[in-house]
Amino acid sequence: MLEIDIIPEDIKRLFRIGKRGPEARRLLVHLSSGSLKNRMMETSFKLRTASDEFKQVVISHNMTKQEQKQCKQLVIEVRDLESKELSGDFIYRVRAMPGEMKIVKIRNRF
């Protein structure tokens, strides 16, 4: 679906997180290289337009509790900045790798 050539040797470890139950559990995938992970993250937007069996799939970084807290705080700041942006010329997003996240101001193209 993501049009990335992955062979079984590219996956170092693969395991489920959480208790068994009726709800779907997360799947933690350790890949052999960072560049492969980056390609997967860059093409994950294609899942939004995928067939029904892939629409429920979400790909995200594996973050520590501290990184999750930092990301959540930055998202709150982004919402505050966007509510103050009255012209509509710019949007704000949280970007970069976990641990290095920052708020980026982007010109709105619409």
Secondary structure as UniProt FT lines:
FT   HELIX           8..10
FT   STRAND          11..17
FT   STRAND          26..31
FT   HELIX           34..42
FT   HELIX           44..49
FT   TURN            52..56
FT   HELIX           65..84
FT   STRAND          90..95
FT   TURN            98..99
FT   STRAND          102..107
//
